[in-house]
Amino acid sequence: MSGTQAWGFTDDRGTELGAARVPRRVVAYVRAGAALCDLGVTPVAVYGSGHDGAVLDPAKEGGLRAAGVTYLGPGRGPVEDRLRELRPDVIVDVTYDGKSPYALDEAVAERLGVPLVALSVGNELTLPAILDRFAALATSLGAAPGGEPSAPSATEGFPAGLRAAEDALREVAARTRLGVLALSGAGPDQVHLARPLAWPELARLAELGVRLVDPGPGPGANWLTGDWGRAAELRPDLVLFDSRAHATVPDGAALSGVRFTPWNPETPPSPAAYAAFFRTLAAALAD
């Protein structure tokens, strides 16, 4: 794709974006940037969210560090001056509500005069659809087409590695039927228990036959917050624990006899990243 060719893309807010040429200098939220890196578009820099600190979270970095991508710190912090120095052609963020970018104030991009793409990672889209949208953006930015889902509801277009990982997970899940609880530790006295259908990747696990444990009724759209005793009462066989730097690693004493495996709730939306997650989970279930 020629860099002198006009560029256009409609993001998941319905915002039509355009430029006189295909953007080459991409700055992105960490999760989006790691996905683009997997898909063949290396950002010049990435920024974090309010959960992030001054150092790039190892759970989120994907291939960014190996690619030498600069980390700017939290996006709602003092990154505007650094963005101005970087002169990006486009900024890529995610959206959970289909209305607003998650990690960067839209006003920053407006002041810089830079188009801001926001792609949905919320549960209004299936995981295949989310992967499809990131692949479409990467292709529009010059990545070689191919290796992405061919349609929002289909999996036959998945690259072989992701199809194989899903097949392996489906086979193990059917054989073991273990109960899996996803959670995010919030300290010694509090834990957030994931509602499976609120998370596209967890919903995908259910489609593949993984028996996910629902935390039950109560407040919270994505999480039910309680104590570790509440988690133990659900009697999971395996716990997917939030591996991000700000989350608390579960105390084995509170959930004795339970298997644990890491889960990044902000897994980069790329086939490679999800294939790795599915393989890790399949191995944990089979252990």
GULO-28107 format. One line per field, with one value per residue (C-alpha): z, y, x; residue in three letters. Coordinates in nm, 2 decimals, decimal comma, always signed. Example, Ala and Ser with C-alpha at 12.3 -4.5 7.8 and 13.67 -1.06 7.14 Angstrom:
GULO-28107
zz: (+0,78:+0,71) .
yy: (-0,45:-0,11) .
xx: (+1,23:+1,37) .
aa: (ALA:SER) .
***
This chain:
GULO-28107
zz: (+0,00:-0,10:+0,16:-0,08:-0,11:+0,07:+0,39:+0,54:+0,82:+1,02:+1,38:+1,62:+1,74:+1,38:+1,34:+0,98:+0,98:+0,70:+0,59:+0,27:+0,30:+0,48:+0,84:+0,91:+1,26:+1,48:+1,86:+2,04:+2,38:+2,50:+2,43:+2,08:+2,01:+2,10:+1,87:+1,58:+1,64:+1,61:+1,30:+1,12:+1,22:+1,47:+1,66:+1,73:+2,09:+2,32:+2,63:+2,93:+3,12:+3,47:+3,59:+3,45:+3,60:+3,47:+3,35:+3,08:+3,24:+3,14:+3,12:+2,85:+2,65:+2,40:+2,14:+2,20:+2,41:+2,17:+1,89:+2,07:+2,10:+2,34:+2,64:+2,73:+3,06:+3,15:+2,87:+3,10:+3,26:+3,12:+2,78:+2,55:+2,51:+2,43:+2,17:+2,02:+1,99:+1,83:+1,55:+1,51:+1,20:+1,39:+1,75:+1,82:+2,14:+2,24:+2,35:+2,60:+2,54:+2,17:+2,25:+2,41:+2,38:+2,70:+2,79:+2,62:+2,64:+2,29:+2,34:+2,33:+1,98:+1,88:+2,00:+1,82:+1,50:+1,48:+1,39:+1,68:+1,60:+1,88:+1,83:+2,05:+2,29:+2,48:+2,49:+2,22:+1,98:+1,98:+2,00:+1,63:+1,54:+1,76:+1,59:+1,26:+1,33:+1,45:+1,14:+0,92:+1,08:+1,05:+0,68:+0,62:+0,78:+0,54:+0,70:+0,46:+0,44:+0,55:+0,87:+1,02:+1,08:+0,75:+0,90:+1,25:+1,31:+1,13:+1,24:+0,91:+0,82:+1,14:+1,09:+1,14:+1,48:+1,63:+1,48:+1,62:+1,97:+1,97:+1,86:+2,13:+2,40:+2,28:+2,31:+2,66:+2,78:+2,67:+2,84:+3,17:+3,24:+3,51:+3,65:+3,57:+3,76:+3,63:+3,88:+3,96:+4,30:+4,47:+4,79:+5,08:+5,16:+4,82:+4,48:+4,16:+4,01:+3,64:+3,48:+3,19:+2,93:+3,00:+2,85:+2,48:+2,54:+2,83:+2,62:+2,35:+2,61:+2,69:+2,32:+2,31:+2,59:+2,89:+3,20:+3,34:+3,69:+3,72:+4,04:+4,07:+4,13:+4,26:+4,15:+3,87:+3,50:+3,44:+3,79:+4,12:+4,40:+4,72:+4,95:+4,89:+5,09:+4,83:+4,56:+4,76:+4,80:+4,42:+4,44:+4,12:+4,00:+3,82:+3,86:+3,58:+3,78:+3,66:+3,58:+3,53:+3,75:+3,95:+4,04:+4,35:+4,30:+4,47:+4,80:+4,77:+5,13:+5,05:+4,76:+4,87:+4,63:+4,33:+4,01:+3,90:+3,56:+3,45:+3,25:+3,11:+3,08:+2,83:+2,60:+2,27:+2,02:+1,77:+1,67:+1,79:+2,14:+2,18:+2,04:+2,31:+2,58:+2,46:+2,45:+2,81:+2,93:+2,75:+2,92:+3,26:+3,22:+3,11:+3,39) .
yy: (+0,00:+0,33:+0,59:+0,86:+0,69:+0,86:+0,67:+0,63:+0,42:+0,41:+0,32:+0,14:+0,47:+0,52:+0,80:+0,84:+0,92:+1,01:+1,14:+1,25:+0,95:+0,62:+0,69:+0,56:+0,70:+0,52:+0,58:+0,35:+0,24:-0,05:-0,32:-0,19:-0,13:-0,49:-0,62:-0,40:-0,51:-0,88:-0,79:-0,62:-0,26:-0,15:+0,17:+0,44:+0,46:+0,33:+0,47:+0,31:+0,36:+0,47:+0,12:+0,16:+0,31:+0,46:+0,12:-0,09:-0,38:-0,71:-0,87:-0,63:-0,57:-0,86:-0,80:-0,42:-0,43:-0,67:-0,43:-0,13:+0,05:+0,35:+0,35:+0,70:+0,62:+0,65:+0,82:+1,04:+1,17:+1,43:+1,26:+1,54:+1,71:+1,38:+1,30:+1,64:+1,57:+1,23:+1,38:+1,08:+1,04:+0,85:+0,75:+0,41:+0,35:+0,10:+0,16:-0,04:+0,16:+0,24:+0,61:+0,72:+0,62:+0,44:+0,55:+0,89:+1,20:+1,27:+1,64:+1,56:+1,42:+1,71:+1,96:+1,78:+1,76:+1,38:+1,13:+0,90:+0,55:+0,37:+0,00:-0,19:-0,45:-0,47:-0,74:-0,59:-0,77:-1,14:-1,22:-1,31:-0,98:-0,79:-0,97:-0,89:-0,52:-0,50:-0,70:-0,46:-0,16:-0,31:-0,38:-0,03:+0,09:-0,12:-0,46:-0,75:-0,88:-1,23:-1,42:-1,26:-1,37:-1,35:-1,25:-1,15:-1,47:-1,71:-1,89:-2,06:-1,76:-1,78:-1,84:-2,20:-2,14:-2,00:-2,27:-2,53:-2,37:-2,36:-2,72:-2,83:-2,63:-2,77:-3,13:-3,08:-2,90:-3,18:-3,44:-3,27:-3,06:-2,86:-2,55:-2,23:-1,91:-1,58:-1,32:-1,01:-0,98:-0,64:-0,69:-0,94:-0,87:-0,81:-0,98:-0,90:-1,21:-1,20:-1,24:-1,47:-1,33:-0,98:-1,06:-1,16:-1,39:-1,57:-1,60:-1,75:-2,00:-2,10:-2,16:-2,39:-2,59:-2,45:-2,47:-2,12:-2,05:-1,75:-1,56:-1,51:-1,22:-0,88:-0,54:-0,49:-0,54:-0,70:-0,80:-0,91:-0,77:-0,97:-1,13:-1,43:-1,64:-1,57:-1,70:-2,02:-2,08:-2,11:-2,41:-2,37:-2,63:-2,38:-2,01:-1,77:-1,49:-1,14:-1,12:-0,75:-0,56:-0,38:-0,69:-0,91:-1,26:-1,50:-1,65:-2,03:-2,06:-1,88:-2,12:-2,44:-2,73:-2,51:-2,48:-2,14:-2,00:-1,64:-1,44:-1,09:-0,92:-0,70:-0,96:-0,80:-0,85:-1,05:-1,42:-1,48:-1,35:-1,54:-1,86:-1,84:-1,78:-2,08:-2,30:-2,20:-2,27:-2,61:-2,71:-2,60:-2,79:-3,10:-3,09) .
xx: (+0,00:+0,15:+0,22:+0,09:-0,25:-0,54:-0,65:-1,00:-1,14:-1,46:-1,40:-1,64:-1,79:-1,91:-1,66:-1,53:-1,16:-0,94:-0,60:-0,43:-0,20:-0,18:-0,06:+0,28:+0,35:+0,11:+0,07:-0,16:-0,30:-0,09:-0,35:-0,42:-0,05:+0,05:-0,22:-0,11:+0,25:+0,14:-0,05:+0,24:+0,21:+0,47:+0,37:+0,63:+0,50:+0,23:+0,06:-0,12:-0,44:-0,52:-0,43:-0,08:+0,23:+0,55:+0,68:+0,53:+0,33:+0,50:+0,15:+0,05:+0,36:+0,32:+0,59:+0,62:+0,94:+1,12:+1,02:+1,17:+0,84:+0,86:+0,62:+0,49:+0,32:-0,05:-0,25:-0,45:-0,13:+0,11:+0,17:+0,04:+0,37:+0,54:+0,28:+0,34:+0,71:+0,64:+0,42:+0,19:-0,02:-0,29:-0,37:-0,54:-0,73:-1,00:-1,36:-1,57:-1,89:-1,88:-1,88:-1,55:-1,18:-1,08:-0,73:-0,67:-0,89:-1,02:-0,95:-0,58:-0,60:-0,82:-0,56:-0,29:-0,50:-0,45:-0,73:-0,81:-0,94:-1,13:-1,20:-1,44:-1,33:-1,66:-1,92:-2,13:-1,89:-1,79:-1,42:-1,40:-1,55:-1,30:-1,01:-1,16:-1,18:-0,82:-0,71:-0,90:-0,74:-0,39:-0,45:-0,56:-0,24:-0,03:+0,00:-0,02:-0,38:-0,46:-0,43:-0,74:-1,10:-1,29:-1,62:-1,75:-1,94:-1,70:-1,38:-1,29:-1,08:-0,87:-0,50:-0,40:-0,24:-0,56:-0,78:-0,54:-0,54:-0,92:-0,94:-0,70:-0,89:-1,23:-1,10:-0,95:-1,26:-1,49:-1,27:-1,21:-1,53:-1,35:-1,52:-1,32:-1,35:-1,20:-1,11:-0,90:-0,75:-0,79:-0,60:-0,61:-0,98:-1,13:-1,16:-1,35:-1,52:-1,57:-1,92:-1,83:-2,07:-1,95:-1,61:-1,58:-1,29:-1,46:-1,78:-1,56:-1,42:-1,78:-1,85:-1,55:-1,69:-1,51:-1,73:-1,71:-1,83:-2,07:-2,04:-2,42:-2,65:-2,54:-2,41:-2,16:-2,19:-1,85:-1,74:-1,91:-1,69:-1,67:-1,41:-1,19:-1,43:-1,70:-1,46:-1,40:-1,77:-1,80:-1,57:-1,38:-1,14:-0,92:-0,89:-0,79:-0,63:-0,57:-0,19:-0,17:+0,07:-0,20:-0,39:-0,32:-0,20:-0,44:-0,34:-0,34:-0,46:-0,78:-0,85:-0,69:-0,68:-0,75:-0,53:-0,42:-0,33:-0,27:-0,52:-0,47:-0,81:-0,64:-0,50:-0,40:-0,68:-0,47:-0,49:-0,14:-0,21:-0,53:-0,38:-0,12:-0,38:-0,59:-0,29:-0,20:-0,55:-0,57:-0,24:-0,37:-0,70:-0,51:-0,26) .
aa: (MET:SER:GLY:THR:GLN:ALA:TRP:GLY:PHE:THR:ASP:ASP:ARG:GLY:THR:GLU:LEU:GLY:ALA:ALA:ARG:VAL:PRO:ARG:ARG:VAL:VAL:ALA:TYR:VAL:ARG:ALA:GLY:ALA:ALA:LEU:CYS:ASP:LEU:GLY:VAL:THR:PRO:VAL:ALA:VAL:TYR:GLY:SER:GLY:HIS:ASP:GLY:ALA:VAL:LEU:ASP:PRO:ALA:LYS:GLU:GLY:GLY:LEU:ARG:ALA:ALA:GLY:VAL:THR:TYR:LEU:GLY:PRO:GLY:ARG:GLY:PRO:VAL:GLU:ASP:ARG:LEU:ARG:GLU:LEU:ARG:PRO:ASP:VAL:ILE:VAL:ASP:VAL:THR:TYR:ASP:GLY:LYS:SER:PRO:TYR:ALA:LEU:ASP:GLU:ALA:VAL:ALA:GLU:ARG:LEU:GLY:VAL:PRO:LEU:VAL:ALA:LEU:SER:VAL:GLY:ASN:GLU:LEU:THR:LEU:PRO:ALA:ILE:LEU:ASP:ARG:PHE:ALA:ALA:LEU:ALA:THR:SER:LEU:GLY:ALA:ALA:PRO:GLY:GLY:GLU:PRO:SER:ALA:PRO:SER:ALA:THR:GLU:GLY:PHE:PRO:ALA:GLY:LEU:ARG:ALA:ALA:GLU:ASP:ALA:LEU:ARG:GLU:VAL:ALA:ALA:ARG:THR:ARG:LEU:GLY:VAL:LEU:ALA:LEU:SER:GLY:ALA:GLY:PRO:ASP:GLN:VAL:HIS:LEU:ALA:ARG:PRO:LEU:ALA:TRP:PRO:GLU:LEU:ALA:ARG:LEU:ALA:GLU:LEU:GLY:VAL:ARG:LEU:VAL:ASP:PRO:GLY:PRO:GLY:PRO:GLY:ALA:ASN:TRP:LEU:THR:GLY:ASP:TRP:GLY:ARG:ALA:ALA:GLU:LEU:ARG:PRO:ASP:LEU:VAL:LEU:PHE:ASP:SER:ARG:ALA:HIS:ALA:THR:VAL:PRO:ASP:GLY:ALA:ALA:LEU:SER:GLY:VAL:ARG:PHE:THR:PRO:TRP:ASN:PRO:GLU:THR:PRO:PRO:SER:PRO:ALA:ALA:TYR:ALA:ALA:PHE:PHE:ARG:THR:LEU:ALA:ALA:ALA:LEU:ALA:ASP) .
***
